[in-house]
Amino acid sequence: MRIEAAMLAGTHWLNAILHRRAVTQPGNDVFHTYLLTVNEYRRLCVADEEMVLALSEIEDLRPPYVRGNHEGAQAAADRANALLAAIRKKATSHE
């Protein structure tokens, strides 16, 4: 549940910063980084690689630990929360 929540919150933070920087328009929100085209993923990485990669890593935790039953779920949830904290910090910093 923590991984899923981190993914949702991270997506909102990423969209907020992309909108604030006029990289994307409010009608073109990112839903999942893995659904982006290669070119769009690269374009967004140019805008803020750290945030995009952090959200991608959170999303990559979902299949094995939320949908699957792999060992290490607690550590994965902790990692998702740490990545979310980094996304939030960057999104709320004054540029």
C-alpha positions as CSV (number, residue, x, y, z in Angstrom):
1,M,0.0,0.0,0.0
2,R,2.9,2.4,0.8
3,I,4.4,1.8,-2.7
4,E,1.1,2.4,-4.4
5,A,0.6,5.6,-2.3
6,A,4.1,6.8,-3.1
7,M,3.5,6.2,-6.8
8,L,0.3,8.2,-6.8
9,A,1.7,11.1,-4.7
10,G,4.9,11.2,-6.7
11,T,2.9,11.4,-9.9
12,H,1.0,14.4,-8.6
13,W,4.3,16.1,-7.5
14,L,5.9,15.5,-10.9
15,N,2.9,16.9,-12.7
16,A,2.9,19.9,-10.5
17,I,6.5,20.8,-11.2
18,L,6.2,20.1,-14.9
19,H,3.1,22.4,-15.1
20,R,4.9,25.1,-13.0
21,R,7.8,25.0,-15.4
22,A,5.5,25.0,-18.4
23,V,7.0,21.7,-19.6
24,T,3.5,20.1,-19.8
25,Q,0.0,21.5,-19.9
26,P,-2.6,20.6,-17.2
27,G,-4.5,18.5,-19.8
28,N,-1.4,16.4,-20.5
29,D,-0.6,14.9,-17.2
30,V,1.9,12.1,-16.8
31,F,0.1,9.0,-15.5
32,H,2.9,6.4,-15.5
33,T,6.4,7.0,-16.8
34,Y,6.3,3.5,-18.5
35,L,3.4,4.6,-20.7
36,L,5.3,7.6,-22.1
37,T,6.8,7.3,-25.6
38,V,10.6,7.1,-25.6
39,N,10.9,10.7,-27.0
40,E,8.5,12.1,-24.3
41,Y,10.3,10.2,-21.6
42,R,13.6,11.7,-22.7
43,R,12.1,15.2,-23.1
44,L,10.8,15.1,-19.5
45,C,14.2,13.8,-18.3
46,V,15.8,16.8,-19.8
47,A,13.3,19.0,-17.8
48,D,14.0,17.1,-14.5
49,E,15.8,13.8,-14.8
50,E,16.0,13.3,-11.0
51,M,12.2,13.4,-10.5
52,V,11.4,11.3,-13.6
53,L,13.9,8.6,-12.6
54,A,12.7,8.6,-9.0
55,L,9.1,8.1,-10.1
56,S,10.2,5.4,-12.6
57,E,11.9,3.6,-9.8
58,I,8.8,3.7,-7.6
59,E,6.7,2.4,-10.5
60,D,9.2,-0.4,-11.0
61,L,8.6,-1.6,-7.4
62,R,4.9,-2.1,-8.0
63,P,4.9,-5.3,-10.0
64,P,7.0,-7.4,-7.6
65,Y,5.9,-6.0,-4.3
66,V,2.3,-4.8,-4.8
67,R,1.0,-7.2,-7.4
68,G,3.5,-9.9,-6.6
69,N,4.7,-11.5,-3.4
70,H,8.4,-11.0,-3.4
71,E,10.5,-11.0,-0.3
72,G,11.7,-7.6,0.9
73,A,8.5,-5.7,0.6
74,Q,9.2,-3.7,3.7
75,A,12.6,-2.5,2.3
76,A,10.9,-1.8,-1.0
77,A,8.2,0.3,0.7
78,D,10.9,2.2,2.6
79,R,12.7,2.9,-0.7
80,A,9.5,4.1,-2.3
81,N,9.0,6.5,0.6
82,A,12.6,7.8,0.4
83,L,12.1,8.4,-3.4
84,L,8.8,10.1,-2.7
85,A,10.5,12.4,-0.1
86,A,13.2,13.3,-2.7
87,I,10.4,14.1,-5.3
88,R,8.5,16.2,-2.8
89,K,11.5,18.1,-1.6
90,K,12.4,19.0,-5.2
91,A,8.8,19.9,-6.1
92,T,8.4,22.1,-3.1
93,S,11.7,23.9,-3.3
94,H,11.8,27.4,-4.6
95,E,13.7,27.5,-7.8
